[in-house]
Amino acid sequence: MFTDFLSYMVLFNFIIPVSMYVTVEMQKFLGSYFITWDKDMYDDHLGEGALVNTSDLNEELGQIEYVFTDKTGTLTENNMEFIECCIDGFKYKHVGVELSVVDGLSSTDGPHRRICGMAGKEKEELFFRALCLCHTVQIKVEDKVDGLVKQQGTQCTYISSSPDEVALVQGAKTLGFTFQGMKKNLMKVQNRDEEVEMYELLQILSFDPVRRRMSVIVKDHSGRIFLFCKGADSSVFPRVNAGKQEEIKLHVEHCAVDGLRTLCVAYKELTQNEYDQISAQLHAAQMALKDRDEKLAEAYDDIENGLHLIGATAVEDKLQDQAAETIEALHSAGMNVWVLTGDKMETAKATCFACRLFHTNMKLLELTTKNIETYRARGAEKIHELLLELHKVVVQDKRCSSASLLRSWSVTQEYGLIIDGAALSLILKPTQDGGTSNYKNLLLQICQRCTAVLCCRMAPLQKAQIVKLVKNTKEHPITLAIGDGANDVSMVLEAHVGIGLKGKEGRQAARNSDYAIPKFKHLRKLLLTHGHLYYIRISHLVQYFFYKNLCFILPQFLYQFFCGFSQQPLYDATYLTLYNISFTSLPILLYGLLEQHINIEILKKDPSLYRNIANNALLQWKPFLYWTILGLFNGLVFFFGAYFLYDNTSLFSGNGQVYGNWTFGTIVFTVLVFTVNFKLVLDTRYWTWANHFVIWGSLAFFVLFSFFWGGIIWPFLQQQRMHFVFAQMLTSISAWLAIILLIVVSLVPDIVVKLLSRPVGRRQLQRYLVYNKAADSVTTPRSPVEPLLARSFSIES
């Protein structure tokens, strides 16, 4: 009995498609090169194209439900331009080659080096010195060479890991203060009078995403010691105790509303004793062997206190080309787009309107510390009350139907949510009564009902927490995170699919991502075209393998009932070995690499087609049962069709010779090989010379191999079971007719299903498009996009 069991295991092990694993890995690996070779994803400015760091997630690109994106350097160019500044409450704006004092006196006589506005010469020079000293910018000197003669002039270029710092140093240069580099710990600054000032750099308190500020401690030629600090307004304002805070704060808010990036600048003067204490404190923290980062953070927190506010700066970061169109396409494809940024709320909000994440008819809800403070003043449970109120507005609103989750373009009110990092910390903060879980659930329900979500003032860890929060919901949606800097790495690693942009803040995100692309606009083709096609290909490949192996092994299983359960194989051992290796492997591999059931141009123009494959639509029970039933039907036709035709031996023995069981098995196997390959012919919609070569080549190879294998007496075989079996079978016209008849009968159900699944006619489809486009132009303020088409895969090509 045990030997019989082992024999059946060997005989039926082909039902497990081991070769499918090899084919899938080859399809993923080779298919990833098509992303790398895509010329539409090549950036001329960088001189680089897309990069695939892992090929295991190609099909996941077609199942994305949530897109989490950074703002600076991802939606924007990260190419900063100094626009204006505020010194001691007065607004200064650079126009051309002159400085215009907007809030006070205008610049008049002569060049900018002689300008003295309402803030006063002392405050202006102190502010510009702070811009020239508080940074980590380096100077790259490029000599101009013409042949062998070196010219007199040299060209200096500012380089830094942060484009903001370069913009501020260049802005200070246009306003009269030029940073000339650093040599032997001495920083050189040329003032308005073209005098070179030397400052000794004593300490650098480096920038980090948690503090959101940086500081330097310098000593001038007279021995005075200054600490200059610049950073986000939320990080600097709580640490100042002098200066015109209200005026500068108002200026910062106005600039943020205009979409400008703002930084506040402050300083304090230190005595020698104070600096000695600071130096000792920093040295002790830097030399600590345990918890060094925490001790440094505490030291920085103690040092950066009691500051005097000088002013603020505003730089502009322009939106990337086609960023708005890309976000609209992702929305139309049914994806939820969330922006996670560390920028100020007003700045991020203006950017979201510019890139069409928010629109004018959208009702914006705010979950920020400002709202929470309002509830605190009312003496209520601030967080819980605010969450319940937002939940009532968004989730319990009767107008918010389930269709809103699919982003239907109807009269349903759309909501946008704005949440900041401080509010998120309070929501995720664990409590003794275990109320955090309830807060999380409320927040998730609110976010899932909103059309767009903006998370501002986010630390890198909080970005990853947001992604994890959505990823671990009961629906388990497929998430994608895209960013360009080191502060986005945690978010990129947390998401199912991580996309890194080859930006100006280094390549940390690109190196830690699954895919790297030059620009945000390339995300559109990566998801809507490559992701769509890869999902279709891999789903068809997997189900086709189960189908052809079921067709292969079912006749062998049925044959056991007619051979006394003797473990007699129906097919020759060589056929058993080569079926998945040579006769049926290459056609499906080429299908998985080249198939385009819909033209690429149509996929790019109609993002709503992405909805057709949402929620793993092609690997559900219904399509899987269809393939299974089709495989069972074909297997029954192969065996019993040949069995009943073979029952009358006179149909096959025109010369009076009796056929045996190997002839019977060869007829079944011949019908099998031709049918499964013809099934792929029916499914292929994008034909190339490679498809023709592998499909017809595989069939020709089977025929030639069968002649060759049975036409020679092989000395290493003890039994010549297949000697002239195939050739003698084809001498019978009845065998030819039986093979053709069984192939046709096997393919008829699939042909009928394809004919019955044809959608509406072309005229009806055009009328449907016109009607829905007209409705779309009335009900939605977004730019027109084509609606979701009621198409089946048989007509989309």
PyMOL commands that set and color helices and strands:
alter all, ss='L'
color gray80, all
select helices_A, chain A and resi 2-15+18-36+39-41+59-62+112-114+121-133+163-174+233-239+245-257+272-287+292-303+323-332+345-354+369-377+382-394+402-406+421-428+436-449+460-471+486-494+508-512+522-559+573-583+585-594+600-605+607-619+621-647+649-651+661-683+689-711+725-729+733-756+762-779
alter helices_A, ss='H'
color red, helices_A
select strands_A, chain A and resi 51-52+66-69+76-87+90-95+98-101+138-146+149-159+178-183+186-190+196-205+213-219+225-231+240-242+261-270+307-319+336-340+363-367+415-420+452-456+479-483+497-501+515-517
alter strands_A, ss='S'
color yellow, strands_A
deselect
rebuild
show_as cartoon
